[in-house]
């Protein structure tokens, strides 16, 4: 049997990318911005609907940073952030010299815990510092508890940045993730549902806000014949070449979501009879995950690590879940509200190969490792 490395999540070429890339080369649009960028933004706006306005950027991290700026976050302001996430969700808070306040997960979606969120808000207000923004994350493509989280945010008039970097194609009650918050954030990194090689997007709720985001992302150039700058700007705009890749990728977005959900069913069937494993699944019919990554919880950290090594010995990549931000050396001295849910997820959780290009042969190899590890009869 082929022993080629099986990776956690690789991009998949649609076959249409070259057309847009060649067009950019022939017209000499080899720079940031350009016709492909405009068209890519329009394609995304059509996907999300009339109330969403898209600014294509060079990363999802840039999108979070611009969202914080547009919401007026400044030095010493406090920003609540889900602890169980990738560092890119939290780093932009420090870019603004603001203070991250981390909140634990709940056990059903693994996302920001509404109960601890309200505890954090009340305590910060009591300490004289009302949080300026909430950053909530759709972890591994699973929607967070949107009704509960946004009810709390509305109660205290705190805007939500919806980190949908892992959730393109996911939805809640039929509405696409990324379109619930004051801003939504997408990532098109090489491991995501679709890719632009690198890149991201900010989802705004008005044309005016989108234009302001693009203004900041394009070095804040004032309207003048010469180069004039009255505000700090950033080099955050997506390149025309990358947007061409994105246009080709949009043609297989739904196909990729379907394939990842098929991967989920593959794993669900395997683990349904393995009592030592808790398989991460949709909470109920309101939650529709793209299953960007399929994940499991094992009984102990050592069991999780032993299974990871068993996969690695078979040349199959698996990884632990994200290490919570409040445990990271960079962030460990900032406020944290919660218990040890995120910590236990990190200790016992494992991400499984979930790319939309997994072959039947890949799945046979994956299944064999699992069955051998748990001593199950094939």
C-alpha positions in Angstrom: 0.0 0.0 0.0 1.1 3.6 -0.8 2.8 5.2 2.3 2.7 8.8 1.1 2.3 11.3 3.9 -1.4 12.0 4.7 -1.6 15.6 5.9 -4.1 17.2 8.3 -5.7 19.5 5.7 -4.3 20.3 2.3 -5.7 22.6 -0.4 -7.3 21.2 -3.5 -6.9 22.7 -6.9 -10.1 23.3 -8.8 -8.5 23.5 -12.3 -9.9 27.0 -12.9 -7.2 29.0 -11.0 -4.8 29.3 -14.0 -7.4 31.1 -16.1 -7.6 34.0 -13.6 -3.8 34.0 -12.9 -3.0 34.2 -16.6 -5.4 37.0 -17.0 -3.7 38.9 -14.3 -0.3 38.3 -15.8 -1.4 39.3 -19.3 -3.0 42.5 -18.1 0.0 43.3 -15.9 -2.1 43.4 -12.7 0.6 41.9 -10.6 0.0 44.0 -7.5 -2.3 44.4 -4.6 -5.9 45.2 -5.5 -7.1 44.9 -9.1 -9.9 43.3 -11.2 -9.5 39.8 -9.7 -9.8 41.3 -6.2 -12.9 43.2 -7.1 -14.5 40.1 -8.7 -13.5 37.9 -5.7 -15.1 40.3 -3.3 -18.3 40.3 -5.4 -18.4 36.5 -5.5 -18.1 36.4 -1.7 -20.8 39.1 -1.3 -23.1 37.0 -3.5 -22.3 34.0 -1.4 -23.1 35.8 1.9 -26.0 37.9 0.7 -26.9 41.5 0.2 -26.2 42.7 3.8 -22.6 41.6 3.7 -19.8 43.7 2.2 -16.4 42.1 1.7 -12.9 43.6 1.8 -10.3 41.1 0.5 -7.1 41.2 2.6 -3.8 39.4 2.9 -4.8 37.4 5.9 -7.5 36.7 8.4 -5.3 38.2 11.1 -5.3 41.5 9.2 -9.1 41.3 9.1 -9.3 41.0 12.9 -6.9 43.9 13.3 -8.9 46.2 11.0 -12.1 45.2 12.7 -10.6 46.2 16.1 -9.5 49.6 14.6 -12.9 50.2 13.0 -14.6 49.4 16.4 -12.4 52.1 18.0 -10.2 49.8 20.1 -7.2 51.7 21.4 -4.4 51.4 24.0 -5.5 50.0 27.4 -9.0 49.1 26.1 -10.1 45.6 27.0 -11.2 43.0 24.5 -12.8 39.7 25.4 -11.5 36.8 23.4 -12.2 33.1 23.3 -9.3 31.3 24.9 -9.6 28.1 22.9 -8.4 29.3 19.5 -5.4 30.0 17.3 -3.1 32.8 18.3 -4.2 34.9 15.3 -7.5 35.6 17.1 -5.7 37.3 20.0 -2.5 38.8 18.6 -4.2 41.8 16.9 -5.5 42.9 20.4 -1.8 43.4 21.3 -1.2 45.2 18.0 -3.6 47.9 19.3 -1.8 47.8 22.7 -5.2 46.7 24.2 -5.7 44.2 26.9 -7.0 40.7 26.1 -9.4 39.1 28.5 -9.8 35.4 27.9 -12.9 33.3 28.4 -13.2 29.5 28.7 -15.1 27.2 26.4 -18.3 25.3 27.0 -18.5 21.5 26.5 -21.0 21.3 23.7 -19.5 23.4 20.9 -16.1 23.9 22.5 -16.5 27.6 21.8 -16.8 30.7 24.1 -18.9 29.9 27.2 -21.9 32.3 27.5 -22.1 31.9 31.3 -18.4 32.8 31.8 -18.7 35.5 29.2 -21.3 37.3 31.2 -19.3 36.7 34.4 -16.2 38.3 32.7 -18.2 41.3 31.5 -19.8 42.0 34.9 -16.4 41.7 36.7 -14.6 43.9 34.2 -17.3 46.6 34.6 -17.1 46.3 38.4 -13.4 46.9 38.1 -14.1 50.0 36.1 -13.2 48.7 32.6 -16.1 47.8 30.4 -14.9 45.5 27.5 -14.8 47.3 24.2 -15.3 44.2 21.9 -15.9 40.4 22.1 -14.0 38.1 19.7 -15.9 34.8 19.4 -14.6 31.9 17.3 -16.3 29.1 15.3 -13.8 26.5 16.3 -12.9 23.9 13.7 -16.0 25.1 11.7 -18.5 24.5 14.6 -20.7 27.5 15.2 -20.6 29.0 18.7 -23.8 29.4 20.6 -24.8 32.4 18.6 -28.2 33.2 20.2 -26.8 33.1 23.8 -23.5 34.9 23.0 -25.1 37.7 21.0 -27.9 38.1 23.6 -25.3 38.9 26.2 -23.3 41.1 23.9 -26.5 43.1 23.1 -27.4 43.3 26.8 -24.2 45.1 27.5 -23.9 46.9 24.1 -20.6 45.2 23.2 -20.0 44.5 19.5 -18.9 41.0 18.4 -16.2 40.2 15.9 -17.1 36.8 14.5 -13.9 34.9 13.8 -15.0 32.6 11.0 -11.5 31.8 9.8 -12.3 28.1 10.1 -16.0 28.3 9.3 -16.6 29.2 5.6 -19.5 27.0 4.6 -20.8 26.6 8.2 -24.2 28.0 9.2 -26.5 28.5 12.2 -30.2 28.2 11.7 -29.6 28.5 8.0 -27.6 31.7 8.1 -24.0 31.6 7.1 -21.3 32.0 9.8 -19.5 35.3 9.4 -22.7 37.3 9.0 -23.9 37.6 12.6 -21.4 39.9 14.2 -20.5 43.6 13.8 -17.7 42.1 11.6 -16.9 38.7 10.3 -13.5 37.3 9.5 -12.4 34.7 6.9 -9.1 33.0 6.3 -7.9 31.6 2.9 -4.7 30.1 4.3 -3.5 27.0 2.5 -5.1 24.7 4.9 -8.6 26.1 4.8 -11.8 25.1 3.0 -10.7 27.2 0.0 -7.4 29.0 -0.3 -5.8 32.0 -2.0 -2.4 30.6 -1.0 -2.5 33.2 1.8 -5.2 35.7 2.4 -8.4 36.6 4.3 -11.4 38.8 4.2 -13.3 41.2 6.4 -17.1 41.0 6.3 -18.7 44.3 7.1 -22.3 45.3 7.3 -22.2 48.4 5.1 -20.5 49.7 2.0 -19.1 52.7 4.0 -17.4 50.4 6.5 -16.0 48.2 3.8 -14.5 51.2 2.0 -13.0 52.4 5.3 -11.4 49.0 5.8 -9.9 49.0 2.3 -8.7 52.6 2.9 -6.8 51.4 6.0 -5.6 48.2 4.2 -4.1 50.3 1.4 -1.8 52.5 3.5 -4.6 55.1 4.3 -3.9 57.1 1.2 -5.8 60.4 1.2 -7.5 61.6 -2.0 -4.8 63.8 -3.5 -2.6 63.8 -6.6 0.5 63.2 -4.4 0.8 60.6 -1.7 -0.7 62.1 1.4 -1.5 60.3 4.7 -3.6 61.6 7.6 -4.1 58.3 9.4 -1.9 55.2 10.0 -2.3 52.7 7.2 -1.4 49.1 6.6 -0.3 47.0 3.7 -3.1 44.5 4.1 -4.8 44.4 0.7 -5.1 41.1 -1.1 -3.0 40.7 -4.3 -4.6 40.3 -7.7 -2.8 37.0 -8.2 -4.0 35.6 -4.9 -7.6 36.7 -5.7 -7.3 34.9 -9.0 -6.6 31.7 -7.1 -9.6 32.5 -4.9 -11.9 32.9 -7.9 -10.9 29.5 -9.1 -11.4 28.0 -5.6 -14.9 29.5 -5.2 -16.1 27.1 -7.9 -15.4 24.1 -5.6 -16.4 25.7 -2.3 -19.6 23.7 -1.9 -17.9 20.6 -3.2 -15.2 20.9 -0.6 -17.7 21.4 2.2 -19.6 18.3 1.1 -16.4 16.3 1.0 -15.4 17.4 4.5 -18.8 16.5 5.8 -18.4 13.1 4.1 -15.1 12.7 6.0 -17.0 13.4 9.2 -19.5 10.6 8.5 -16.5 8.3 7.8 -15.0 9.0 11.2 -18.4 9.0 13.0 -19.0 5.4 11.7 -15.5 4.3 13.0 -15.8 5.8 16.4 -19.5 4.9 17.2 -18.4 1.6 18.8 -15.2 2.9 20.5 -16.2 3.8 24.0 -12.8 5.4 24.8 -13.4 8.2 22.3 -15.8 11.2 22.4 -16.5 12.2 18.8 -17.1 16.0 18.2 -20.4 16.4 16.4 -23.1 19.0 15.6 -25.0 19.9 18.8 -28.4 19.8 17.1 -30.0 20.6 13.7 -29.5 24.4 14.2 -25.7 23.9 13.9 -24.3 23.1 10.5 -20.5 22.7 10.6 -18.2 22.5 7.6 -16.1 20.1 9.7 -13.0 21.9 8.6 -11.2 19.5 10.9 -12.6 16.4 12.5 -11.7 16.1 16.2 -12.0 13.6 19.0 -11.5 13.5 22.8 -9.7 10.6 24.4 -9.8 9.6 28.0 -6.3 10.8 28.9 -3.5 13.0 27.6 -1.2 10.0 27.3 -3.7 8.1 25.3 -4.1 11.0 23.0 -0.4 11.3 22.5 0.0 7.6 21.9 -2.7 7.6 19.2 -1.0 10.6 17.6 2.3 8.8 17.5 0.6 5.7 16.1 -0.7 7.8 13.3 2.8 9.5 12.8 4.4 6.0 12.6 2.0 5.3 9.7 3.1 8.6 8.1 -0.3 10.3 8.9 -0.4 13.8 10.4 -2.5 14.5 13.4 -2.3 17.3 15.9 -3.4 18.2 19.4 -6.2 20.8 19.6 -5.3 24.4 19.9 -3.4 25.2 23.1 -5.6 27.8 24.9 -4.4 31.4 24.9 -4.5 31.8 28.6 -1.9 29.0 28.9 0.4 30.5 26.3 3.6 32.3 27.6 2.6 35.4 25.7 -0.8 35.7 27.3 -0.6 33.8 30.6 -0.6 37.0 32.7 -3.8 38.5 31.3 -7.2 38.0 32.9 -9.0 34.7 32.4 -12.5 33.6 33.3 -13.6 30.0 33.4 -12.7 26.7 34.7 -10.6 24.0 33.0 -12.8 23.1 30.0 -10.4 24.5 27.4 -7.4 22.9 29.2 -9.0 19.5 29.2 -9.9 19.8 25.5 -6.2 20.6 24.8 -4.9 17.8 26.9 -7.2 15.1 25.5 -8.2 16.3 22.1 -6.8 15.3 18.7 -7.4 16.7 15.2 -7.7 14.1 12.5 -6.8 14.3 8.7 -9.8 16.1 7.2 -8.7 17.4 3.8 -11.3 17.4 1.0 -8.8 15.5 -1.1 -8.7 12.4 1.2 -8.8 9.3 -1.0 -10.4 6.0 -0.3 -6.9 4.5 0.1 -6.1 7.3 2.6 -9.2 6.4 4.6 -8.3 2.7 4.6 -4.9 3.6 6.1 -6.5 5.9 8.7 -9.1 3.3 9.7 -6.4 0.6 10.0 -4.4 2.7 12.5 -7.5 3.4 14.6 -8.6 -0.2 14.6 -5.2 -1.5 15.5 -4.8 1.1 18.3 -8.1 0.2 19.9 -7.7 -3.5 19.1 -10.9 -3.5 17.1 -11.6 -6.2 14.5 -11.8 -4.8 11.0 
